[in-house]
Amino acid sequence: MSANDKHYRWIRLAKHCEVTGDTPDAVHARRRKRQWTDGVQCKLGPDGNLYINPEEYNRWVEGQQQPSNALAA
């Protein structure tokens, strides 16, 4: 993602896949398996399109889940 794109909090699924090499099927599988949380890493927009939060995606890749997403022991 270029420096100019960093100001966007949410990007469409197609752009996310273009930039990261991820696939739509992989993204939807993470949602089904609840590896991603709607409203955190991804979100359905009012237009019905799926949007991805690049900052939260990077945290997920790096294994830095937010404490609110962690399961209580």
N, C-alpha and C positions, 0 to 999 in steps of 0.2 A: 504494500500500500504506500502511495507516495505521501510526502509530508502534507500536501494539500488535502488529502482525504482524512487526516486524523481528527478533524473537527467534527466529523459525523459520529453520532452515538450509535446509530443504527444504519446498516446497509442492507440492500436486498440480497436475497440468497444467491442470485445469479452472479452478482458482483463479488460476494464472499468466495464463491467457488472459483471464479476467474482469478482472483488474487492469491488464494491459498492452495489451489489444486484439489481442494475438497470436492466431494460430489453431493448433489442433492440427496441421493439415496442414503449416504452416510450421515448427513445432517438429520434426516427424518428418523433414521434408526436410533441415533443418540437421543432424540426426543422420546421415541417409543420406549426405549430402555431406561428413560429418566436419568440419563447421564447428563443431560442438559435440562435446565429449568426454564419454562416459559416465563418471560419477563426478566430473565437474567442473561443467559447466553443468546436466546432467541425470543421472537415475539411475533404474533400475527398482527399485522397492521390493519387499519380500518378499511383498506382496499382489498383485504384478503390475501395479500402477499406475506411471505415469511421474511422477517428481517433478522439480521445477526448483529450482535454487539461486538465489534472487533476487540475492544479492551477486555471484555469478559472471555472471549474466545482465547485470547492470549494467556489470560490467567489459567484457563482450563488446560491449555496445552502445557503450561509450565507447572501444573499441579498445585496451583495456589488458589484453591477454592476459598471463598469467603466463609468465615465462621458460621454465618447464618445458614449455610447450606450443609454444614457438617451434621452428621447424625449424633445424637446424644448417646453417651456410653451408659 
